[in-house]
Amino acid sequence: MKPAPFRYERPSSLEEALRALEEAGDEGRVLAGGQSLVPMLNMRLAAPSVLVDVNAISGLDEIATEGEGEAEGEGEGEGEGDRRYLVVGALARQRTLERSALAASCCPVLPECLSVVGHVPTRNRGTVGGSIAHADPAGELPVALLALGGEVEVAGPDGVRRIGADDLFVGFLTTSLGAGEMLVRCRFPARRGAVGSGFAEVAPRHGDFAFAIACASVALDESGRIAGARLALGAVADRPLLVPAAGDVLGGSRGEEPALRAAAAAAQAAVDPADSLHAPAGYRRHLVGVLAGRALRQAVAKASEQLTKGGSR
């Protein structure tokens, strides 16, 4: 099939792009990497009357850090003003972030989850911001953003604002971006102190949409107890799903096996996946428990490694 007719705009500045989106209203869509949007256009699952190609806008592909403190966490006492972020421009290519030494240092779970996103040719073209703005519940990057407690920066008619990951995903392929707004940057909290992350998924084949995804982040206090934990799931709800109950179960524990099993059970209880052609609902719910436990164990182990390194200095 071929796309429905549309008007093509290719602005050279963010201001021009926002103006084009404002004029298009609900009929406008942003084209970045196009690895999700173009197939939807061809199958007429999306039929915007205006397509705004933002690839000519400079300055939206940076990968940098912002904020105070060391990414590896040598400082004591982390207040809100001390947080350090890995800031990824919306047009940064997925493959570039996957291979970034800065990302591997600050947010090692990002290269890990990106390695299973599609295939190398699609990651060469697909963008980080496009994937997150697309809000596919089976997308690895949205799940990672939610697990890490990140945020996005959006620009629109009323200026620039930030939206936390907890408030960003509101439904199937739907975010809380307003009319005429465009995602311009993604901000991932950089690893600091005794913090670890974990990622696990099961898919029919490498690069296929997953049956279930789990991504976790765990922070330990000086005594080795869990001071905070976040678990996010993908492909088992209408949006990337945060499971606060899993973090509540783990809080104050040392990541012992009974606590991890209870957290995995809480994850299972939080989902009601649908049957699919290749995976019945019961199997996918079972996978949630397995993958949640796997991601949480990885996160606890890595956080413990960071705690040991800090204590040896």
Residue, then its C-alpha position, 0 to 999 in steps of 0.5 A: m500500500k501507499p500512504a494517503p496524500f500529505r503535505y511535506e514540510r522540512p523546516s531548518s529550525l526548531e521555531e519553523a518546525l513548531r510553527a508548522l506543527e501549530e498550523a497543522g494542529d491535530e493533522g500534523r505528525v513529526l518525522a524523525g527516523g521514520q522506522s515506526l511512522v513510515p510503515m504505519l503511513n504505508m499501511r494507512l494506520a496513520a494518515p496525517s495531512v502534514l508531515v514535518d520532517v525535523n532532520a534538517i534541524s541542527g543541535l538536536d542530536e547531542i549526547a552529553t551530561e548535565g548537572e553536578g556530581e560524578a557519574e560513577g558516584e564518588g560524592e556523598g548525599e545526593g540532593e535534587g540539585d546534585r543530580r546528573y543526567l545523560v541528555v540525549g537529543a531527540l535526533a540522536r540515532q539509536r545506534t549512536l547511543e548504543r555505541s556511546a562510551l558516555a552512555a555506557s558509563c552513565c546509563p549502562v542499561l541503555p546500550e544493553c536494551l538498544s542492542v535488541v531494538g530491531h536490527v542494526p539498519t533500523r537502529n542506524r536510522g531510528t532516533v531516540g526521541g522518536s522511539i520514546a515519543h512513539a510510546d510503543p508499549a513494546g518499545e525498549l527505550p520507553v521502558a528504560l526511561l520509565a525504569l530509570g525515572g527519567e524525563v523528556e524536554v518538550a518545546g511548544p507554543d508556550g515554550v519549553r517544559r519537562i515531563g517526567a516519565d511517570d506522567l508521559f505515557v498515557g495510553f497506546l501510542t499516546t503521550s501527554l505531549g500537548a497540541g503543537e508540542m515536540l519532544v526535543r531531548c530525553r534526560f536519563p539520570a546518570r548512575r551515581g553511588a550504589v545504583g544498578s540496573g537490569f534488563a531482560e526480554v523474551a522475543p520470538r527472534h532477535g529484533d522482533f517485538a517482545f512478548a514481555i520486557a522488564c527493566a529495573s533500577v535499584a539504589l542501595d544505602e551505605s549499609g547495603r539495604i535497598a533505598g529505592a527500586r523501580l521496575a518497569l514492564g513492556a509489551v504487557a499493557d497498553r503503555p510502558l507500565l511502572v510497578p510501584a508495588a515491586g519497589d515497595v516490597l524490596g524497600g529496606s531489604r538487602g535484595e534477598e531471594p524471598a524479597l526478589r520473588a515477592a517483587a516478581a510476584a507483585a509484577q505478575a499481579a500488576v498485569d493482565p496481558a492479552d492473548s497474541l498469535h504467538a503467546p497466550a496471556g498465561y505464558r506472557r504473565h509467567l514471563v513477567g515474573v521470570l523477567a522481573g526477577r531476572a532484571l531485579r537480580q541484575a540490578v541488585a548485583k550491579a548496585s552491590e558492585q558499585l557499593t563495594k567499589g565505593g567502600s574500597r576507595 
